[in-house]
């Protein structure tokens, strides 16, 4: 019984100490995100924006994941040397399951991205079915390097 009481006290102390940590100090680390459907990503990113958490891009962030750049304030994003962002046109499957580019969803993506990312994409021919990668020095020139 005494062990249960000690564990309870330790858990209470942990909860109290973690509750006193400011939310802004918390961070979400993106290590290998393949992307997915735009709608669910926008919902999750809006919640992340409201949380005040920082975002550390520490690996591949592809497709819908890249919307993080337009939803989360720039000063709350940092990148590591492993960060690699992959951009492509939005698509949906046709009746046979083959990808068909969605002009409306692709425009939505471009509208979400900040101006400097849109410029980078447009300088490379715009969004297309083929993935365009942003990493290394180019990415570090746009976003803070994580400390």
C-alpha positions in Angstrom: 0.0 0.0 0.0 2.9 2.3 0.8 4.4 1.8 -2.7 1.1 2.8 -4.3 1.1 6.0 -2.2 4.6 6.8 -3.2 3.9 6.2 -6.8 0.8 8.4 -6.6 2.8 11.2 -5.0 5.6 10.9 -7.6 3.0 11.0 -10.4 1.3 14.0 -8.8 4.7 15.8 -8.6 5.4 15.0 -12.2 2.1 16.3 -13.4 2.5 19.5 -11.4 6.0 20.1 -12.7 5.0 19.4 -16.3 2.0 21.6 -16.0 4.3 24.5 -15.0 6.3 24.2 -18.2 5.2 26.9 -20.6 3.4 25.5 -23.7 5.6 27.7 -26.0 8.6 25.6 -24.9 7.1 22.5 -26.2 8.0 21.4 -29.7 6.7 19.0 -32.4 9.4 17.2 -34.3 8.7 16.1 -37.9 11.0 13.3 -38.8 9.4 11.3 -41.6 6.0 12.6 -42.7 4.8 11.4 -46.2 1.8 13.7 -46.3 -1.8 12.8 -47.1 -5.1 14.5 -47.6 -5.2 18.3 -47.3 -8.3 18.6 -45.1 -7.1 16.5 -42.1 -3.7 18.1 -42.3 -5.2 21.6 -42.2 -7.2 20.7 -39.1 -4.2 19.2 -37.3 -2.0 22.2 -38.3 -4.6 24.7 -37.1 -4.7 23.0 -33.7 -0.8 23.0 -33.6 -0.8 26.7 -34.5 -3.2 27.4 -31.6 -1.1 25.3 -29.2 1.8 27.7 -29.4 4.2 24.8 -29.9 7.3 25.2 -32.0 7.9 22.9 -35.0 11.3 21.2 -35.7 11.5 19.8 -39.2 14.1 17.1 -38.8 13.6 14.8 -41.8 11.3 14.4 -44.8 8.1 16.5 -44.8 6.4 15.7 -48.0 3.2 16.6 -49.8 0.5 17.9 -47.4 3.0 18.1 -44.6 4.6 21.1 -46.3 1.5 23.2 -45.5 3.2 23.6 -42.1 5.2 26.4 -43.7 2.0 28.4 -44.3 0.0 27.6 -41.2 2.6 27.8 -38.4 4.3 31.2 -38.0 7.8 31.3 -39.5 9.4 32.3 -36.1 8.1 29.0 -34.6 9.6 26.8 -37.3 13.2 25.6 -37.4 15.0 23.1 -39.6 17.8 20.6 -39.1 20.4 19.5 -41.7 18.1 16.4 -42.2 15.1 18.5 -43.2 13.8 17.9 -46.7 10.5 19.3 -48.0 8.8 17.8 -51.0 6.2 19.7 -53.0 3.9 18.5 -55.7 0.5 19.3 -57.2 -2.6 18.1 -55.3 -4.4 15.1 -56.8 -7.3 12.8 -56.3 -7.9 9.3 -57.7 -10.1 8.8 -60.7 -12.6 5.9 -61.1 -9.7 3.5 -61.8 -7.6 4.8 -58.9 -5.2 6.7 -61.1 -4.1 10.1 -59.9 -5.7 13.2 -61.5 -4.3 16.6 -60.7 -6.8 18.8 -58.9 -6.4 22.4 -60.0 -8.5 23.8 -57.2 -6.6 21.9 -54.4 -3.3 22.8 -56.0 -4.3 26.5 -56.0 -5.3 26.1 -52.3 -1.8 24.7 -51.6 -0.2 27.7 -53.3 -2.4 30.1 -51.4 -1.4 28.5 -48.1 2.3 28.7 -48.7 4.1 31.9 -47.7 5.3 34.2 -50.5 8.9 33.1 -50.3 8.0 29.4 -50.7 5.6 30.2 -53.6 8.4 32.1 -55.3 10.7 29.2 -54.8 8.1 26.8 -56.3 7.3 29.1 -59.2 11.0 29.6 -60.0 11.1 25.8 -60.6 8.0 25.7 -62.9 5.2 25.6 -60.3 3.6 22.6 -58.7 3.3 19.5 -60.9 2.8 15.8 -60.4 6.6 15.5 -60.0 8.0 16.2 -56.6 10.3 19.2 -56.1 12.6 19.1 -53.1 13.7 22.0 -50.9 16.6 21.2 -48.5 20.1 22.1 -47.4 21.3 25.7 -47.9 18.2 26.8 -49.8 16.0 25.7 -46.9 18.4 27.1 -44.2 18.3 30.5 -46.0 14.5 30.6 -45.5 14.1 29.1 -42.0 16.0 29.2 -38.7 18.4 26.3 -38.1 17.4 24.5 -34.9 19.8 25.0 -32.0 
